[in-house]
Amino acid sequence: MNTTAKLFVAAAALIAGASVNSLARAAELIPQDQAIRNVVLVHGAFADGSGWREVYENLTDRGYSVTIVQNPLTSLAEDVAATTRALDRQDGPTILVGHSWGGTVITEAGNHDNVAGLVYVAALAPDAGETTSQQYEGFAATPNFVIDVQDDGFGYLNPDKFKIGFADDLSDEQAALLRDSQVPINMSVFGTPLTNAAWRTKPSWAVIATEDNAFDQAMLLHMAERAGAKVTTVPGSHAVYISQAETVADTIDAAAREAALSPAQ
């Protein structure tokens, strides 16, 4: 086969491959008549919304409209207000997703009329009248998740323990970026009782990482089971929303497809 012929065959193969990939992507698009097409993502403590990037891209490729909340992490009320502002901007039913502390936020904010379902990603889910810190009672300690509290009451994750505590399955470079871009949280938020538990009236899903060094897995399972959540377990660190972004996106997609069919709890 001469050089020109080889180039033609190679080009044809590339075009064919691109067509197959395009068809695969098209097959993943959500149906035109799907009722729930909006997703709001809420980050947790010591982080910001940029960690949701791969989940965001995955869901938008499927046809979802995705909004990422930037929590100030200054109080429960102010984080709920930031989430409520995002929910107010949705044009229809929405899946509300929280990671870690973001689970507390969506539990309080999730009674919003636009919220059709809740997804907890390595996330806390207190009940009404409970504080976030109460969720830890009776469960194993997590000695590699070390918070350094400053004189002003705001906490950062200890830099020497950051990777193993928060992002043990990410590359050193990824973990370093997360460590050095931390958003501190007002530690008083963990002692603030909730007035609402949206999981009592909204269908819920949960993604639990089996190598989460921030939370005892039994604690996460306890909260998810109490909420009646459909649970997906996956190998991963506390940063499972980054390391297992496809699984997280799949769970959110399943929630969007199923929530319209789920009766109120």
N, C-alpha and C positions, 0 to 999 in steps of 0.2 A: 504494500500500500504506500503510495507516494505521500509526501508531506502535506500537500493540499487536501488529499482525501482524509488523512488523519485529523487535520484541523477541522474538517467538516463534521466528521464523526464525533469529535470531542465537543464541538459547539452544539450539535444535535442532542448529545447526552445532557449537556448543561441545561438546554432549553427544556428537555423532557423532565429533568429533575426539578427545575423551577416550577413547571406546570403541576407536578405531583405535590410539591410543597404548597403551592397556592391552593390546590384543591383541599389539602389537609387542613390548612388554615380556615378555608371557607367552611369546611365541615364542622369546625368548632364554633362558628358564629352562633350567637343565641337566636332562637326563632323570632321572626318579626312580630309574632303575636304574644311573645313572652311578657307577662304583666310586670315583673320586677326587673328593671334594667339599670337601677342606680345602686352604687356602693359608696359608703363613707368609711374611710379608714382612720383609726384613732391610735396614735402611738402611745407608748408607755413612758415610764420614768427613765431618766438618764439618756434619752434619745430624742430625735425629732422625726418629722414625717418622711425624710429622705430614705429611711430604711425600707419603706414600702415600695421602692421603685420597681423591682421585678414583679411584685404582685400587681402593681398598677399597670405595668405594660402588658402583662398576661391578660388581665381582665379587659383592658381597653381593646386589645387585639380581638377579643371575643365579641366586642360590641357594647360593652358596659360603659356607662358614664360614671367615672370614678372621681371622688373628691377626697383629698388628704387633709385632715385637720392638723393644725400646728398648735398643740396645747402649750399654754404658758408654764404649766407645772407649778403654779403659785398657790393654788387652792383647788379643792374639789369643785367649788362653785364656779370658778373662772374657767376650769377645763370643761365643765359641763356647758357653760355659756358658749365657749368656742365651738363645741360640737353641735350645740343647738343652732348656732348661726349657720353652720354648714348644712344641717338638716333642713332649715328653713328655705334654703336655696334649691332643694331638690324638686323636680317637677312631677314626682309620683312616688310610689312605694319604693323603699330603700332597704338594703341590707346594711346594718351597722356593725362594724368590726372593730374589736379592740385587742391590743397586745399588752400583756402584763398589767400595769396600773391602768392602762386604757380600758381593761375589762371593768374596773370599778366605774370609770367614767361612762361607759355605754350602759351599764346597769342603771345608773341614775338618769341618764339622758334618754334612754331608750323608750320611754313612754310617749315620745313625740309621735304625732299622728302619722308621719311619713315612714316610720320604722315598721317594717314587715317581719323582720327577723334579726337575730343577734348571732354573731360569730365570735367566740372567745378563742384567741390564739395565745397559748401559754399565758392565760389571763386569769385575773382575779374576778370573782363574782359574788360579792357579799349580798346579804339579804337586807331588806329595809330594817332600819334600827341598828344594824351592825356597822362596825368600822372595818376598814381594810386590815388593820393589824390583828383583829380578832381571828381572821382566817388562818393565821399561822398557829394558833393555839392547839396543842395536842399532836402536832406533826413534827417530823424530823427537822433539825436545824440544817442550814446550808452554809457550812463554814467557808466556802470559796466565794460566796457572794458578800463582799465586804463593802459597807457604805461608810465613807468618811464624812462626818457631819461638821460643817463649818460653824464659826461663831454666830453667824446670822440665822442658823437653823436650816440652811439648805444643804442637801447631801449630794455627793458625787460617789461613783464607784471607785474603789481603790485602784489606782493605775496598775499596780503590780499583780492584782488579782482579776483585772478586768476580763482578759481573754478567757480564762478558765471559768469565771463566774457567769459571764454574759454570752460569750461568742466562741466557745471552745471548738466548734466545727467550722469556723471561718478561717481564712488564711491569716497569717500574721499581719499582712498589710491591711486587710479589711478590718480586722479587730483593732488595729492601731488607729485607723481613721475614726471608728466609732468611739474609741476611748478618748481621743483627743478632740472630739466634737461633742462631748457630753453636754446635755442640758441638765443642770441641777434641779432637784425637786425640793420644794418646801416640805420638810419631813412631817410637819403637822398634818398634812393631808391624810396620812395613814390613820390618824386618830379621829377623823371626821365621820360621824355616822351618816348612813344613807337614809334618805326619806322615801326612796322608791326602789323597787327591784323589778326592772322591766321583764326579766326572764319569767316572772310569774304569770305574765299575760302574753308574752311574745315567744314564738318557737325559737329554739336555740341550738347551736352547733358548737363544737369545741375541737380544737387541734391541740394535742398534748405531746410534747417532745419527751422522748424516753431518757434523754441525757441532759435534762434541764437542771443546771446547778444553782439556779436562783430559787426554785420552788421544789418542795417535796412533791414528787409525782402523785403520791396518795392524796395530798391536799388538793391538787388540781382535779383529780378524779372525783373527789368528794364534792367539790363545788359544782362540777359539770353534771354529776348525777343528780344532785339536789335540784339543779335547774332544769332537769329533764332534757339535757342537751344530747344530741347525737354526736358521739365521740369518735374522732379519728386519732389514732396514735401513730407517731412517725419518729424514726431516729433523728435526733437533732438536739441542739443546745437551746438555751433560752432565746437565742436569735433565730429561732425556727422560721420566722416570717421572712428571713433573708435566705437562710441555708436550704429551706424546703419551700421556696416561694411557689412552685408549681402545685404542690399538695395543698398549700394554703389557698391558692387561687381556685383549685378544684373544689375545695370545701365551700368557699364563698359562692361559686357557681351553683353547686348543689343546693345550697341554702336558698338562693334566688329562685331556682326552679321549683323547689318544694314548699317554700314558705306560703305561697298563695293557696296551697292545698292543705296546710296544717291548721287544724282548729286551735282556737285560743286555749291556753292551758288553764 
